[in-house]
Amino acid sequence: MAVEYPYVPKTTRDLKPGDYWKTPLDGGGYACRRVVQLSIDPQTGRRDRVSFLAGLMDWFGLEMPTERILAKKRIVEQGNVHVKTIRETGGMIRGNRSLALDGLSPWIFRTAEYGRTIQCGYYELRDFDEDIDADLPVISAWGYCHIKDLAEDRFRNRRRTKR
């Protein structure tokens, strides 16, 4: 069954990498987030029901984000979020734009557990090598509204309209 946009997900069942949602910002305007990667257990093939890797887009606008508007925009932050983040930040999934169209993908991270392995998004790549990996970001889990806080900080000085 095909997903009809817009919708508010309760689980990750219908989410796909590239799905995007807007979040209204306190001073007016919107920021945009994307589903970057779903967590799938390599042994069982089961999808995590509530967590996914999200990205904050380098985009601020006074209108709703669209597939056309998101073309060639980069991701400036990535973190593990709960699906409830979408609802808590005032959004719903508005549509999908393939990440590949813009060369977007999960980042390379150090694991949060002692930083001893390197992973691409959720998937382990290799052991940590202090000589080459010390500057990699550590993957982190974000609270429901942390991604909104990141957007508020990033876009604070952009022109906003009065509500």
Residue pairs with C-beta under 8 A, 6 or more apart in sequence:
3 14
3 16
3 93
5 93
5 94
5 95
5 96
6 92
6 93
6 94
6 95
7 14
7 92
7 93
8 86
8 87
8 92
8 93
9 15
9 83
9 86
9 93
10 83
11 49
11 50
11 83
12 38
12 47
12 48
12 49
12 50
12 51
12 52
12 83
13 47
13 49
15 35
15 38
15 52
15 83
15 93
16 35
16 38
16 96
17 34
17 35
17 36
17 37
17 38
17 98
17 99
18 34
18 35
18 96
18 97
18 98
18 99
19 34
19 35
19 93
19 95
19 96
20 32
20 33
20 34
20 35
20 57
20 65
20 70
20 93
20 94
20 95
20 96
20 97
21 32
21 33
21 86
21 89
21 91
21 92
21 93
21 94
22 30
22 31
22 32
22 33
22 64
22 65
22 90
22 91
22 94
23 30
23 31
23 32
23 33
23 89
23 90
23 91
23 147
23 148
23 151
24 30
24 90
25 31
25 60
25 148
25 151
25 152
25 155
25 160
26 152
27 156
27 160
28 62
28 160
28 161
28 162
28 163
29 60
29 61
29 62
29 155
29 158
29 160
29 161
30 60
30 61
30 62
30 63
30 64
30 65
31 56
31 57
31 59
31 60
31 148
31 151
31 154
31 155
32 56
32 57
32 59
32 61
32 65
32 70
32 73
33 54
33 55
33 56
33 57
33 86
33 89
33 91
33 147
34 54
34 55
34 57
34 70
34 75
34 99
34 104
35 52
35 53
35 54
36 52
36 53
36 54
36 55
36 75
36 78
36 99
36 104
36 105
36 106
36 121
37 52
37 53
37 106
37 121
37 122
38 47
38 48
38 52
38 53
39 47
39 48
39 51
39 52
39 53
39 80
39 122
40 46
40 47
40 48
40 122
41 47
41 48
42 123
49 83
50 82
50 83
50 84
51 80
51 81
51 82
51 83
51 141
52 80
52 81
52 83
53 78
53 79
53 80
53 81
53 106
53 121
53 122
54 78
54 79
54 80
54 81
54 85
54 142
54 147
55 75
55 76
55 77
55 78
55 104
56 75
56 76
56 77
56 78
56 147
56 150
56 151
56 154
57 65
57 70
57 73
57 74
57 75
57 76
58 73
58 74
58 75
58 76
59 65
59 69
59 70
59 73
60 151
60 154
60 155
60 158
61 69
62 160
62 161
63 69
64 94
65 94
66 94
66 95
67 95
67 96
67 97
70 97
70 102
71 97
71 101
71 102
72 102
73 102
74 102
74 104
75 104
76 154
77 147
77 150
78 106
78 107
78 121
78 139
79 139
79 140
79 141
79 142
79 146
79 147
80 122
80 139
80 140
80 141
80 142
81 141
81 142
81 144
81 146
81 147
82 144
84 144
85 142
85 144
85 145
85 147
86 92
86 93
88 144
88 145
89 144
89 145
89 147
89 148
99 105
105 120
105 121
106 120
106 121
106 122
106 123
107 120
107 121
107 137
108 118
108 119
108 120
108 125
108 136
109 118
109 119
109 120
109 121
109 136
109 137
109 138
109 139
110 117
110 118
110 119
110 128
110 133
110 136
110 137
110 138
110 139
111 117
111 118
111 119
111 124
111 128
111 138
111 139
112 138
112 139
112 140
112 141
115 128
115 138
116 127
116 128
117 124
117 125
117 126
117 127
117 128
118 124
118 125
118 126
118 127
118 128
118 129
118 133
118 136
119 125
119 139
121 139
